[in-house]
Amino acid sequence: MKKQPQRSCVVCRTVRDKKDLLRVVLTPDGDVVFDPSGKVSGRGAYLCKNPECIKAEMSKSGRLARSLKHNITSEELSGIAKELEALIGDLNE
């Protein structure tokens, strides 16, 4: 049996399989984007598929930026949150 890579959510610090988390990436160009494939090059940070973690990040707006070692604008953060919430809405239905 192959060992599954483990990652932790930057908000709740829960350790899960990498495939069970959502990846946000700071690309080499300096853009912060959602990475559904998990293969975009750049520095990545992971969030749970739990809407509470996304809402907590929106209210605190610091843990994701700290993990990526990059200041995230409120526009970038709200854009990523909308993408993640849309995906989570699709998953929960």
TAURUR-V165008 format. One record per backbone hydrogen bond with DSSP energy under -1.0 kcal/mol. CO is the residue of the C=O (numbers start at 1). NH is the residue of the N-H. If there is no record, write none. Layout:
BEGIN
co:CO nh:NH
co:CO nh:NH
END
This chain:
BEGIN
co:5 nh:18
co:7 nh:16
co:9 nh:13
co:14 nh:9
co:16 nh:7
co:17 nh:20
co:18 nh:21
co:22 nh:47
co:23 nh:35
co:24 nh:45
co:25 nh:33
co:26 nh:43
co:27 nh:30
co:31 nh:27
co:33 nh:25
co:43 nh:26
co:45 nh:24
co:46 nh:10
co:47 nh:22
co:50 nh:54
co:51 nh:55
co:52 nh:56
co:53 nh:57
co:54 nh:58
co:55 nh:59
co:56 nh:60
co:57 nh:61
co:62 nh:66
co:63 nh:67
co:64 nh:68
co:65 nh:70
co:73 nh:77
co:74 nh:78
co:75 nh:79
co:76 nh:80
co:77 nh:81
co:78 nh:82
co:79 nh:83
co:80 nh:84
co:81 nh:85
co:82 nh:86
co:83 nh:87
co:84 nh:88
co:85 nh:89
co:86 nh:90
co:87 nh:91
co:88 nh:92
END
